[in-house]
Amino acid sequence: MSRIYLVGAGPGRADLLTVRAAKVLSRAGAVLYDRLVSSEVLELVPAAAELIYAGKEEGRQEETQARILIQLEECARRHEVVVRLKGGDPMVFGRGAEEWVWLARRGWDVEVVPGVSSAIAVPALAGIPATLRGVAGGFAVVTGNRKSGCCQQWQAYAAADTLIVLMGVENRAGIAACLIEAGRAAETPVAFVENGTTPRERVLVTSLGKVAHDEADVTSPAVMIVGEVVNLRSELMPYLACAIA
Ligand SMILES: C[S@@+](CC[C@H](N)C(=O)[O-])C[C@H]1O[C@@H](n2cnc3c(N)ncnc32)[C@H](O)[C@@H]1O
């Protein structure tokens, strides 16, 4: 019987794939991949495998999602090993859990292969740890892709020592304003790491107040990190190049 693997592709660099992910990819008959899966990772797909782009166009997400599920089933009828390849970890946003439930309910054999999530790895490789003894005893990861004007939902997240926001680039000014309204100081350090772990990585370090005033020039994809841990980057900067080489 065919098996459908929900595989995490990690944050970009191919050598951040898990050993299990690389092994499953090497046996794949078909691979359906998302927009954020890097070309470096796609190079590991066997030449004979069907390679299908399954990224979602703005405004057509539902239609695309329905098509992906049908394509997965069609591929599983043709191949024993089908890989649904998602950026980072397949269970962190990106609708991996929904796909798992849908496929399982229809009787498919599904295996989840966890990946290195951008939420933790992208800040870490930019010199920003999620926790730091005496500075940050915990962290929260949240989506910034929610409708604006909902300040209430930020109240709980504003209290996290370190707040990591994915998909928050577009709403960054509103998010920062809501966090300040919820009690976070305007001077709180904020970092955005764009295209983390890739040669196009760019890091912007600023403050919550400046982000709220729309003074942060950032493009997607980026991880937004709010909290005192951001200050560690300046100390670690001289050592980052050798860590990434
Ligand atoms: C739909 S979510 C998927 C998250 C993914 N499942 C994970 O665990 O990393 C996409 C968001 O992840 C973040 N992201 C993923 N890869 C990234 C990278 N290499 N650099 C910066 N941000 C990244 C961005 O915030 C982007 O908008």
The ligand as an SDF file (V2000), in Angstrom:
LIG
                    3D

 27 29  0  0  0  0  0  0  0  0999 V2000
    2.9340   29.1990    6.5470 C   0  0  0  0  0  0  0  0  0  0  0  0
    4.2040   29.5560    7.6940 S   0  0  0  0  0  0  0  0  0  0  0  0
    4.9810   28.0090    7.7000 C   0  0  0  0  0  0  0  0  0  0  0  0
    5.9140   27.8140    8.8520 C   0  0  0  0  0  0  0  0  0  0  0  0
    6.6750   26.4960    8.7690 C   0  0  0  0  0  0  0  0  0  0  0  0
    5.7920   25.3770    8.8530 N   0  0  0  0  0  0  0  0  0  0  0  0
    7.7730   26.3820    9.8170 C   0  0  0  0  0  0  0  0  0  0  0  0
    7.6830   25.5440   10.7190 O   0  0  0  0  0  0  0  0  0  0  0  0
    8.7560   27.1120    9.6920 O   0  0  0  0  0  0  0  0  0  0  0  0
    5.2730   30.5720    6.7320 C   0  0  0  0  0  0  0  0  0  0  0  0
    6.0270   31.6040    7.5490 C   0  0  0  0  0  0  0  0  0  0  0  0
    7.1570   31.0190    8.1670 O   0  0  0  0  0  0  0  0  0  0  0  0
    8.2040   31.9600    8.2390 C   0  0  0  0  0  0  0  0  0  0  0  0
    9.3600   31.4400    7.4820 N   0  0  0  0  0  0  0  0  0  0  0  0
    9.4870   30.2310    6.9390 C   0  0  0  0  0  0  0  0  0  0  0  0
   10.7110   30.0440    6.4260 N   0  0  0  0  0  0  0  0  0  0  0  0
   11.3840   31.1790    6.6530 C   0  0  0  0  0  0  0  0  0  0  0  0
   12.7180   31.6220    6.3760 C   0  0  0  0  0  0  0  0  0  0  0  0
   13.6150   30.8350    5.7630 N   0  0  0  0  0  0  0  0  0  0  0  0
   13.0770   32.8540    6.7720 N   0  0  0  0  0  0  0  0  0  0  0  0
   12.2110   33.6600    7.3990 C   0  0  0  0  0  0  0  0  0  0  0  0
   10.9490   33.3060    7.6950 N   0  0  0  0  0  0  0  0  0  0  0  0
   10.5470   32.0820    7.3340 C   0  0  0  0  0  0  0  0  0  0  0  0
    7.6690   33.2680    7.6840 C   0  0  0  0  0  0  0  0  0  0  0  0
    7.1350   34.0080    8.7590 O   0  0  0  0  0  0  0  0  0  0  0  0
    6.5840   32.7720    6.7590 C   0  0  0  0  0  0  0  0  0  0  0  0
    5.6230   33.7620    6.5150 O   0  0  0  0  0  0  0  0  0  0  0  0
  1  2  1  0
  2  3  1  0
  2 10  1  0
  3  4  1  0
  4  5  1  0
  5  6  1  0
  5  7  1  0
  7  8  2  0
  7  9  1  0
 10 11  1  0
 11 12  1  0
 11 26  1  0
 12 13  1  0
 13 14  1  0
 13 24  1  0
 14 15  1  0
 14 23  1  0
 15 16  2  0
 16 17  1  0
 17 18  1  0
 17 23  2  0
 18 19  1  0
 18 20  2  0
 20 21  1  0
 21 22  2  0
 22 23  1  0
 24 25  1  0
 24 26  1  0
 26 27  1  0
M  CHG  2   2   1   9  -1
M  END
$$$$
